[in-house]
């Protein structure tokens, strides 16, 4: 896939005037993919959204030059692991495995509590069960996205309980369509993303169950995940302009 690059200062849909002096000659490559409502490329060539807009604003206020690059999510991970440039990826969860090869910013956004999404008509996925019991049920098929983290609690339970899973590389809209077609029984998602996808497609919210669990009561923080080529000094400057979570 050809990468789309947006270069320079971008702030909430506005390019900053060229007269603003750079505080550093270093450029940060921020890799993202369109994932509304978190990150959306606008017709004017800007990037905005729940995770993108705070990052755009913080980099601009810190005087750090940025190249915004559209990159598939699996390649994003490889770029950070490769550690060959000042590469960062937008809106990733922090976990112990990733901390072995990456640096993380302070939180750029905190998700609403995750839910298990299932069809309302699927009587085998029921309210009142525990999350562990749900994941132990080998008659149910969980849908997960390749290379994604679902936060430390879910990630650890997936390793421990080994539910029957189908792994895909598509986005959450394609995952929702797989659920609608009965190819899987459930998946994990943030409420704000699923509400958005249902709202812009010909789906009825009443057709779905949104199951809460005690283990998922706290929303998970999203970060910039960066290669170790990105210095602590640059991240500190960036962090200083983020909202506090």
C-alpha positions as CSV (number, residue, x, y, z in Angstrom):
1,X,0.0,0.0,0.0
2,X,1.3,3.4,-0.9
3,X,1.9,5.5,2.1
4,X,0.3,9.0,2.3
5,X,2.4,11.6,4.0
6,X,1.2,14.8,5.5
7,X,4.3,16.9,6.4
8,X,4.6,19.9,8.6
9,X,2.6,21.4,11.5
10,X,-1.0,20.5,11.8
11,X,-3.3,21.7,14.5
12,X,-7.0,20.8,14.7
13,X,-7.4,21.1,10.9
14,X,-5.2,24.2,10.5
15,X,-1.7,24.3,9.1
16,X,0.4,26.5,11.3
17,X,2.1,29.5,9.6
18,X,5.6,28.8,8.2
19,X,6.9,31.8,10.3
20,X,6.8,29.7,13.4
21,X,10.3,28.8,14.3
22,X,11.3,25.2,14.8
23,X,12.6,24.3,18.2
24,X,14.3,21.2,16.8
25,X,15.4,20.0,13.4
26,X,14.3,16.5,14.3
27,X,11.2,15.2,12.5
28,X,8.9,12.6,14.1
29,X,7.1,10.2,11.7
30,X,3.6,9.6,13.1
31,X,2.1,6.5,11.5
32,X,-1.7,6.1,11.5
33,X,-4.6,4.6,9.6
34,X,-8.1,6.0,9.2
35,X,-10.0,4.7,12.1
36,X,-13.0,6.9,13.0
37,X,-13.7,8.3,15.5
38,X,-10.0,8.0,16.6
39,X,-8.2,9.3,13.5
40,X,-9.7,10.6,10.3
41,X,-8.0,12.1,7.2
42,X,-10.1,15.1,6.1
43,X,-10.5,16.2,2.5
44,X,-8.2,19.2,3.1
45,X,-5.4,16.7,4.0
46,X,-5.5,17.2,7.7
47,X,-5.8,14.5,10.5
48,X,-8.3,14.8,13.3
49,X,-10.1,12.6,15.8
50,X,-10.2,11.5,19.4
51,X,-6.5,10.4,19.4
52,X,-5.2,12.5,16.5
53,X,-6.3,15.9,17.6
54,X,-4.6,16.0,21.0
55,X,-1.4,14.8,19.3
56,X,-1.6,17.3,16.6
57,X,-2.0,20.1,19.1
58,X,0.7,18.9,21.5
59,X,3.4,18.6,18.8
60,X,2.5,22.0,17.4
61,X,2.7,23.6,20.9
62,X,6.0,21.8,21.6
63,X,7.5,23.1,18.3
64,X,8.3,19.6,17.0
65,X,8.1,18.9,13.3
66,X,5.9,16.0,12.3
67,X,5.3,13.9,9.2
68,X,1.9,12.2,9.3
69,X,2.0,8.9,7.3
70,X,-0.8,6.6,6.5
71,X,0.5,3.1,7.2
72,X,-1.3,-0.3,7.7
73,X,-1.4,-1.3,11.4
74,X,0.8,-4.4,11.0
75,X,3.5,-2.4,9.3
76,X,3.3,0.2,12.0
77,X,4.4,-2.4,14.6
78,X,7.3,-3.5,12.4
79,X,8.5,0.0,12.0
80,X,8.6,0.6,15.7
81,X,10.4,-2.7,16.3
82,X,12.8,-2.0,13.5
83,X,14.1,1.1,15.3
84,X,15.6,2.6,12.2
85,X,14.0,6.1,12.4
86,X,12.0,8.5,14.6
87,X,8.8,6.5,14.1
88,X,5.8,6.7,16.3
89,X,2.4,5.1,15.9
90,X,-0.9,6.6,17.0
91,X,-3.2,5.4,19.8
92,X,-1.7,2.1,20.9
93,X,-2.1,0.5,24.2
94,X,0.9,0.0,26.5
95,X,1.7,-3.5,27.6
96,X,4.8,-5.3,29.0
97,X,5.7,-7.0,25.6
98,X,5.7,-3.7,23.8
99,X,7.7,-1.9,26.5
100,X,10.6,-4.2,25.7
101,X,11.2,-2.5,22.3
102,X,9.3,0.8,22.4
103,X,8.9,4.1,24.2
104,X,5.5,5.4,25.2
105,X,4.2,8.9,25.6
106,X,1.9,9.9,28.4
107,X,-1.7,9.0,27.6
108,X,-3.2,10.9,24.7
109,X,-6.8,9.6,25.2
110,X,-8.6,7.3,27.6
111,X,-11.2,5.0,26.1
112,X,-14.6,4.5,27.7
113,X,-14.8,1.1,29.3
114,X,-14.5,-1.8,26.8
115,X,-17.5,-4.0,26.2
116,X,-18.0,-7.5,24.8
117,X,-20.0,-7.0,21.6
118,X,-22.4,-9.9,20.6
119,X,-25.6,-10.2,18.7
120,X,-28.7,-9.8,20.8
121,X,-30.1,-12.9,19.2
122,X,-27.1,-15.0,20.3
123,X,-28.5,-16.7,23.4
124,X,-25.2,-18.5,24.1
125,X,-23.6,-15.2,25.0
126,X,-25.5,-14.2,28.1
127,X,-25.5,-11.3,30.6
128,X,-24.5,-12.2,34.1
129,X,-21.6,-14.6,33.2
130,X,-18.1,-13.7,34.3
131,X,-15.5,-12.7,31.8
132,X,-13.4,-15.7,32.7
133,X,-16.3,-18.0,32.2
134,X,-17.0,-16.5,28.8
135,X,-13.5,-16.9,27.6
136,X,-13.3,-20.5,28.9
137,X,-16.4,-21.5,26.8
138,X,-14.8,-23.3,23.8
139,X,-18.2,-23.5,22.1
140,X,-18.0,-19.7,21.5
141,X,-15.7,-18.1,18.9
142,X,-13.9,-14.8,19.8
143,X,-12.8,-12.5,17.0
144,X,-9.5,-10.6,17.5
145,X,-7.4,-8.4,15.3
146,X,-3.9,-9.5,14.5
147,X,-1.2,-7.6,16.4
148,X,-3.7,-5.7,18.6
149,X,-3.7,-5.4,22.4
150,X,-7.0,-5.2,24.2
151,X,-5.4,-3.8,27.4
152,X,-3.4,-5.7,30.0
153,X,-6.4,-7.4,31.7
154,X,-7.8,-8.9,28.5
155,X,-4.4,-9.7,27.0
156,X,-3.4,-11.7,30.1
157,X,-6.8,-13.6,30.2
158,X,-6.4,-14.5,26.5
159,X,-3.0,-16.0,27.2
160,X,-4.2,-17.8,30.3
161,X,-7.6,-19.1,29.1
162,X,-6.9,-19.7,25.4
163,X,-10.4,-19.1,24.0
164,X,-11.3,-20.3,20.5
165,X,-10.4,-17.4,18.3
166,X,-10.5,-16.2,14.8
167,X,-7.7,-13.7,13.9
168,X,-8.2,-11.1,11.2
169,X,-6.4,-8.1,9.8
170,X,-9.4,-6.1,8.9
171,X,-10.9,-3.1,10.7
172,X,-13.7,-3.0,13.2
173,X,-16.3,-2.5,10.6
174,X,-15.3,-5.7,8.9
175,X,-15.3,-7.4,12.3
176,X,-18.8,-6.1,12.9
177,X,-20.0,-7.5,9.6
178,X,-18.5,-10.9,10.5
179,X,-20.4,-10.8,13.7
180,X,-23.6,-9.9,11.8
181,X,-23.0,-12.9,9.5
182,X,-22.8,-15.3,12.4
183,X,-19.2,-16.2,11.6
184,X,-18.1,-15.4,15.2
185,X,-19.8,-15.0,18.5
186,X,-18.2,-11.9,20.1
187,X,-15.3,-9.5,20.2
188,X,-13.9,-6.7,22.4
189,X,-14.3,-3.1,21.5
190,X,-14.6,0.5,22.9
191,X,-18.1,1.7,23.0
192,X,-17.4,5.0,21.3
193,X,-16.0,3.2,18.2
194,X,-18.8,0.7,17.9
195,X,-21.5,3.3,18.4
196,X,-19.9,5.4,15.6
197,X,-19.8,2.4,13.2
198,X,-23.4,1.4,13.9
199,X,-24.4,5.0,13.5
200,X,-22.9,5.5,10.0
201,X,-24.0,2.1,8.7
202,X,-27.4,0.5,8.2
203,X,-27.2,-1.3,11.5
204,X,-29.6,-1.2,14.5
205,X,-28.1,-0.8,17.9
206,X,-30.9,-2.9,19.4
207,X,-29.5,-5.9,17.4
208,X,-26.4,-6.0,19.7
209,X,-25.5,-6.9,23.2
210,X,-23.0,-4.6,24.9
211,X,-21.8,-6.7,27.9
212,X,-20.0,-4.9,30.7
213,X,-17.6,-6.8,33.0
214,X,-16.1,-5.8,36.3
215,X,-12.6,-6.4,34.9
216,X,-13.3,-3.8,32.1
217,X,-14.7,-1.1,34.4
218,X,-11.8,1.2,33.8
219,X,-11.2,2.6,30.3
220,X,-7.7,1.9,28.8
221,X,-5.3,4.7,28.0
222,X,-4.0,5.1,24.5
223,X,-0.5,6.4,23.8
224,X,2.0,7.3,21.1
225,X,4.2,4.2,20.8
226,X,7.6,5.2,19.5
227,X,10.8,3.5,18.4
228,X,13.7,3.9,20.8
229,X,15.3,6.3,18.3
230,X,12.9,8.9,19.5
231,X,14.7,10.6,22.4
232,X,13.3,11.0,25.9
233,X,13.9,14.7,25.5
234,X,11.5,14.9,22.5
235,X,8.9,12.8,24.3
236,X,9.2,15.0,27.4
237,X,8.5,18.1,25.3
238,X,5.5,16.5,23.7
239,X,4.2,15.1,27.0
240,X,4.3,18.6,28.6
241,X,1.5,19.7,26.2
242,X,-0.9,16.8,26.6
243,X,-4.1,16.9,28.7
244,X,-3.8,15.0,32.0
245,X,-5.6,11.7,32.4
